[in-house]
Amino acid sequence: ARPRIVKDRVVVGYVYLQSGSESVMRQYQQVKIEAKHRNWKLVEACGTSDEMLRNGFNNLINQNVDVIIIGNVSTRPLEDLIVKARGKGIGVYNIDAEMRPGVIANCTQPNGVAALELFYWLGERMNWKGTFAVITVPSIQVNIERTAPVTALIEEVFPGLEKLGEEYVNPNEPVMDQAFNYSKRWITKHGDKLDIIFSSWDGGAQGAANAIMQAGYEGKVATVGIDGGSNTWAMIRKGTPFIASYAQPFELYTHSIFELVNQIQVKGLNPGDKGCSISGYGSTLYERGYIVHTQNVPQPGQSVHAVFNYYGGDPDDPNAWYNWKEEGGPYMVQ
């Protein structure tokens, strides 16, 4: 069924994982900015476990909010509640989360494309000659999306490149420690015959960089990752072996979903209508990120939007969404 059209003030429920991670804080900050700027009421439902998130989601349904936005949490435990919410006319949307039946749209990056952009950036700088080792988390789909295309091109397409190893990380154990240990073993085995440790996420690259520095192989072995954040950018800024990261535009994901909510549940557009961001229910909006390296790494105190070059817009445009000042304004690089 079509979600309700709201004639008065939109009430938005936001479901998110309570944690200290920067990506969560950045996304939450943009959610607050979006709601305040549009004069929509924001109702939060956060937790540290699947049970708490289910309870929070159910409370939002009982409060009969107009919209529920799921912020980068596992949607599998919420599957029946998503259908329940849609049955009551509530629109359900994802920000960088897995699609489930009933979700109107998700917004994320094309993870395979992001990884290949980073890979091609590396290949050009290596003149397409050199060796790789790969770290990934096979139990999380996006990580395989990131590394499978890269390993395929190394093994099947570019004769000047060689994969020396690939290791899988268990997300239920300390992931950076595992990345550190795998990297240490590769360095011990291959020495400076290893050029790049390609990690499917930045935490793995941070662990790899620490192993490289401990072994004294700075300037000989380098590492890259995907996701972005102040800790990553600090390591790049300091000239560590962590030389580049593909940064995710979490704020743009959030803005795109709020714009879609406005189109469907305020303006009354249907998917496929002119002016609607999606062509059908269950669509994914894909936004592109940015490769951050030593020449363009942001400085502490800069707007996080500077990381993404203000998405091709005017950084000083006072009306641009990335300059909205509500709720303290954009997240600042730490």
ZAMARGU-4260 file (C-alpha; in steps of 0.2 Angstrom, whole numbers, plus 5000, padded with zeros to 4 digits):
<rodrens>
0) 5000/5000/5000 | 5005/5018/4997 | 5012/5027/5012 | 5001/5041/5019 | 5002/5059/5013
5) 5005/5071/5027 | 4995/5087/5027 | 5002/5094/5043 | 5019/5092/5052 | 5028/5076/5047
10) 5033/5065/5062 | 5049/5055/5058 | 5055/5040/5068 | 5074/5037/5067 | 5080/5019/5072
15) 5099/5019/5075 | 5112/5009/5084 | 5119/5018/5100 | 5137/5018/5098 | 5152/5030/5098
20) 5157/5027/5080 | 5159/5042/5070 | 5148/5036/5055 | 5134/5035/5067 | 5137/5052/5074
25) 5138/5060/5057 | 5122/5052/5051 | 5113/5056/5067 | 5119/5075/5066 | 5112/5076/5048
30) 5096/5068/5053 | 5094/5081/5066 | 5098/5095/5054 | 5086/5088/5041 | 5071/5087/5053
35) 5074/5104/5060 | 5076/5113/5044 | 5060/5105/5037 | 5051/5108/5054 | 5047/5090/5055
40) 5046/5081/5072 | 5060/5069/5076 | 5057/5054/5087 | 5072/5043/5091 | 5073/5025/5094
45) 5090/5019/5098 | 5098/5004/5106 | 5113/4993/5108 | 5105/4976/5104 | 5093/4969/5091
50) 5080/4967/5105 | 5081/4985/5110 | 5080/4991/5092 | 5065/4980/5089 | 5056/4987/5105
55) 5061/5005/5099 | 5054/5001/5081 | 5038/4994/5088 | 5036/5009/5099 | 5037/5020/5084
60) 5023/5010/5076 | 5012/5012/5091 | 5015/5031/5091 | 5009/5030/5073 | 5023/5041/5066
65) 5022/5045/5048 | 5039/5039/5043 | 5052/5027/5050 | 5070/5029/5044 | 5082/5015/5048
70) 5100/5021/5050 | 5113/5008/5045 | 5108/4994/5057 | 5105/4976/5053 | 5087/4975/5046
75) 5085/4956/5047 | 5078/4957/5065 | 5066/4971/5060 | 5059/4962/5045 | 5041/4958/5052
80) 5040/4975/5060 | 5044/4984/5043 | 5029/4975/5035 | 5018/4979/5050 | 5023/4997/5049
85) 5019/4998/5030 | 5002/4990/5034 | 4998/5005/5045 | 5002/5018/5031 | 5019/5022/5038
90) 5033/5024/5026 | 5049/5015/5029 | 5066/5020/5022 | 5084/5014/5024 | 5100/5024/5026
95) 5114/5013/5021 | 5106/4997/5027 | 5101/4980/5019 | 5084/4980/5009 | 5070/4970/5016
100) 5052/4968/5010 | 5042/4984/5013 | 5057/4996/5013 | 5052/5009/5001 | 5070/5014/4997
105) 5088/5013/5003 | 5102/5025/5000 | 5120/5019/4999 | 5136/5019/4988 | 5139/5006/4974
110) 5151/4997/4984 | 5159/4987/4970 | 5161/5003/4960 | 5169/5012/4975 | 5182/4998/4977
115) 5186/4998/4959 | 5188/5017/4959 | 5201/5015/4973 | 5209/5000/4964 | 5211/5010/4947
120) 5218/5025/4957 | 5231/5013/4964 | 5235/5004/4948 | 5239/5020/4939 | 5251/5025/4952
125) 5259/5008/4952 | 5260/5008/4933 | 5250/4992/4934 | 5265/4982/4941 | 5266/4976/4959
130) 5258/4964/4972 | 5243/4965/4983 | 5236/4956/4998 | 5218/4957/5002 | 5208/4958/5019
135) 5190/4956/5019 | 5175/4951/5030 | 5165/4938/5020 | 5150/4937/5032 | 5146/4955/5028
140) 5140/4957/5010 | 5146/4974/5006 | 5164/4969/5010 | 5163/4955/4997 | 5156/4967/4985
145) 5171/4978/4988 | 5185/4965/4987 | 5178/4952/4974 | 5179/4963/4959 | 5197/4969/4964
150) 5204/4951/4966 | 5196/4946/4950 | 5204/4960/4940 | 5221/4956/4949 | 5220/4938/4945
155) 5212/4938/4928 | 5215/4954/4919 | 5231/4963/4923 | 5246/4952/4920 | 5258/4965/4929
160) 5248/4963/4946 | 5249/4948/4958 | 5239/4943/4973 | 5250/4936/4986 | 5237/4932/4999
165) 5219/4935/5005 | 5213/4933/5023 | 5195/4933/5030 | 5191/4942/5046 | 5179/4936/5059
170) 5168/4951/5064 | 5164/4943/5081 | 5182/4945/5086 | 5193/4960/5087 | 5194/4965/5069
175) 5209/4977/5069 | 5219/4964/5079 | 5216/4951/5066 | 5221/4963/5052 | 5237/4968/5061
180) 5241/4949/5063 | 5238/4945/5045 | 5248/4959/5039 | 5262/4955/5050 | 5263/4937/5043
185) 5263/4944/5025 | 5277/4956/5029 | 5287/4942/5037 | 5284/4931/5023 | 5286/4943/5008
190) 5295/4958/5015 | 5296/4972/5002 | 5290/4961/4988 | 5273/4965/4995 | 5267/4982/4989
195) 5249/4985/4994 | 5237/4978/5007 | 5220/4981/5001 | 5207/4981/5015 | 5188/4981/5012
200) 5186/4993/5027 | 5196/5006/5035 | 5198/4997/5052 | 5208/4983/5042 | 5219/4996/5034
205) 5222/5004/5051 | 5228/4987/5058 | 5238/4984/5042 | 5247/5001/5044 | 5251/4998/5062
210) 5259/4981/5057 | 5269/4989/5043 | 5276/5003/5055 | 5280/4990/5068 | 5290/4980/5055
215) 5299/4995/5049 | 5292/4994/5031 | 5286/5012/5029 | 5289/5018/5012 | 5290/5000/5006
220) 5272/4993/5009 | 5256/5003/5009 | 5238/5000/5013 | 5221/5007/5008 | 5203/5005/5015
225) 5185/5010/5012 | 5173/5021/5023 | 5182/5037/5029 | 5182/5046/5045 | 5193/5057/5056
230) 5204/5043/5062 | 5208/5037/5045 | 5211/5055/5039 | 5222/5058/5053 | 5233/5043/5048
235) 5234/5049/5030 | 5238/5066/5036 | 5252/5060/5046 | 5260/5051/5032 | 5258/5033/5039
240) 5257/5018/5027 | 5238/5021/5026 | 5239/5031/5010 | 5221/5032/5004 | 5203/5029/5008
245) 5187/5029/4999 | 5176/5040/5010 | 5157/5037/5011 | 5146/5052/5010 | 5134/5047/5025
250) 5127/5065/5025 | 5122/5064/5007 | 5114/5047/5010 | 5103/5055/5024 | 5099/5071/5014
255) 5094/5060/4999 | 5082/5050/5009 | 5074/5065/5018 | 5071/5072/5000 | 5063/5056/4995
260) 5051/5057/5010 | 5046/5074/5005 | 5043/5069/4988 | 5032/5054/4992 | 5024/5058/5008
265) 5022/5077/5008 | 5021/5082/4989 | 5011/5065/4986 | 5022/5059/4971 | 5023/5041/4967
270) 5038/5031/4962 | 5040/5034/4943 | 5032/5051/4943 | 5042/5066/4937 | 5052/5074/4951
275) 5052/5058/4961 | 5070/5051/4965 | 5065/5032/4962 | 5056/5023/4948 | 5048/5009/4959
280) 5046/5004/4977 | 5061/4994/4984 | 5073/5005/4975 | 5091/5009/4980 | 5098/5027/4978
285) 5117/5026/4974 | 5128/5041/4979 | 5146/5042/4975 | 5160/5045/4988 | 5177/5052/4986
290) 5195/5045/4987 | 5205/5054/5001 | 5224/5054/5000 | 5239/5064/5005 | 5235/5078/4993
295) 5217/5081/4998 | 5215/5075/5015 | 5204/5087/5026 | 5211/5096/5041 | 5203/5096/5058
300) 5189/5109/5060 | 5184/5108/5042 | 5166/5104/5038 | 5164/5086/5033 | 5157/5091/5017
305) 5174/5098/5012 | 5179/5080/5011 | 5168/5078/4996 | 5172/5094/4988 | 5154/5100/4992
310) 5147/5088/4979 | 5152/5099/4965 | 5143/5114/4972 | 5147/5131/4978 | 5155/5129/4996
315) 5149/5146/5001 | 5131/5144/4995 | 5121/5149/5010 | 5105/5140/5004 | 5114/5123/5000
320) 5109/5109/5010 | 5127/5106/5016 | 5127/5123/5024 | 5111/5122/5034 | 5115/5128/5051
325) 5101/5120/5061 | 5106/5109/5076 | 5124/5117/5076 | 5127/5114/5058 | 5137/5101/5049
330) 5148/5088/5057 | 5166/5094/5058 | 5182/5084/5055 | 5190/5079/5071
</rodrens>
